[in-house]
């Protein structure tokens, strides 16, 4: 782990860090029917979107499994859509296939045009104001500021923190300015540890077609009073008939486990869950995220997983890790 990250973990109350997203996805939807188009594809109510307010919504399959998690902003004449890292092209192709011949909708993959930087840590809001922002954005709010005279769009969501959007050709200048003001740059490995400590699901781990938004803790991205969308019936049954049988949990472990490892209750052979992310945390030791069947998701349950010939014990805990 890099020295800057060790410092961040040792004194996270005062430090701020940043991380440039690898393979960021950014789509641009234009046309008079863009609102109706996105409304019928995803779980949240697009009516909540405005030039000052962003929206997180989930692209789901007919079985209500997660295809992508979309962070949507209003660009006045278009919608800007942040996809999960590495999924821009895949989601572009999927949404393109969903455009009917009568739809007044155009879709562009602008992933190469936009740099996306996460600003992390309890001091991130104050750090933005040191850079020149009049104030930090509130939940779901978007702000336009300048860093080193470069236009930057700042998004904030309480589950994801601050996200900075910058034109790709100006990204390096903004990264330098963040460092000049004292923020630490995180390596991919350090960012992954912080993500797991925070309990934030990620593409390829928890946010996959294996799970629904409700099983991964994204109840707040699902509207219960909007029109029809793909996967709505399954989600409605999960809510109305208490069919959310699996939940995202944190695990404190006796050793580093294997991603994808099966979880069992102690002294029982019936599988009750799967490890989806794992890390060796400087603060908490071996930790993991897992999707676990009820009622084994309750804090304090003792579970076991196996790695080769080794048995690793795990205790469930609430998220984020404390």
Rosetta blueprint (number, residue, H / E / L):
1 X L
2 X L
3 X H
4 X H
5 X H
6 X H
7 X H
8 X H
9 X H
10 X H
11 X L
12 X L
13 X L
14 X L
15 X L
16 X L
17 X E
18 X E
19 X E
20 X E
21 X L
22 X L
23 X L
24 X L
25 X E
26 X E
27 X E
28 X E
29 X E
30 X E
31 X L
32 X L
33 X L
34 X H
35 X H
36 X H
37 X H
38 X H
39 X H
40 X H
41 X H
42 X E
43 X L
44 X L
45 X L
46 X H
47 X H
48 X H
49 X L
50 X E
51 X L
52 X L
53 X E
54 X L
55 X E
56 X E
57 X E
58 X E
59 X E
60 X E
61 X L
62 X L
63 X L
64 X L
65 X L
66 X E
67 X E
68 X E
69 X E
70 X E
71 X E
72 X E
73 X E
74 X E
75 X L
76 X L
77 X L
78 X E
79 X E
80 X E
81 X E
82 X E
83 X E
84 X L
85 X L
86 X L
87 X L
88 X H
89 X H
90 X H
91 X H
92 X H
93 X H
94 X H
95 X H
96 X H
97 X H
98 X L
99 X L
100 X L
101 X L
102 X L
103 X L
104 X L
105 X L
106 X E
107 X E
108 X E
109 X E
110 X L
111 X H
112 X H
113 X H
114 X E
115 X E
116 X E
117 X E
118 X E
119 X E
120 X E
121 X L
122 X L
123 X L
124 X H
125 X H
126 X H
127 X H
128 X H
129 X H
130 X H
131 X L
132 X L
133 X L
134 X L
135 X L
136 X L
137 X L
138 X L
139 X L
140 X L
141 X E
142 X E
143 X E
144 X E
145 X E
146 X E
147 X E
148 X L
149 X L
150 X E
151 X E
152 X E
153 X E
154 X E
155 X E
156 X E
157 X E
158 X L
159 X L
160 X L
161 X E
162 X E
163 X E
164 X E
165 X E
166 X E
167 X E
168 X H
169 X H
170 X H
171 X H
172 X H
173 X H
174 X H
175 X H
176 X H
177 X H
178 X H
179 X H
180 X H
181 X L
182 X L
183 X L
184 X E
185 X E
186 X L
187 X L
188 X H
189 X H
190 X H
191 X H
192 X H
193 X H
194 X H
195 X H
196 X H
197 X H
198 X H
199 X L
200 X L
201 X L
202 X L
203 X E
204 X L
205 X L
206 X L
207 X E
208 X L
209 X L
210 X L
211 X L
212 X L
213 X L
214 X L
215 X L
216 X L
217 X L
218 X L
219 X H
220 X H
221 X H
222 X L
223 X L
224 X L
225 X L
226 X L
227 X L
228 X L
229 X L
230 X L
231 X L
232 X H
233 X H
234 X H
235 X H
236 X H
237 X H
238 X H
239 X H
240 X H
241 X L
242 X L
243 X L
244 X L
245 X L
246 X E
247 X E
248 X E
249 X E
250 X E
251 X E
252 X E
253 X E
254 X L
255 X L
256 X L
257 X L
258 X L
259 X L
260 X L
261 X L
262 X E
263 X E
264 X E
265 X E
266 X L
267 X L
268 X L
269 X L
270 X L
271 X E
272 X E
273 X E
274 X E
275 X E
276 X E
277 X E
278 X E
279 X E
280 X E
281 X E
282 X L
283 X L
284 X L
285 X E
286 X E
287 X E
288 X E
289 X E
290 X E
291 X E
292 X E
293 X E
294 X L
295 X L
296 X L
297 X L
298 X L
299 X L
300 X L
301 X L
302 X E
303 X E
304 X E
305 X E
306 X E
307 X E
308 X L
309 X L
310 X E
311 X E
312 X E
313 X E
314 X E
315 X E
316 X E
317 X E
318 X L
319 X L
320 X L
321 X L
322 X L
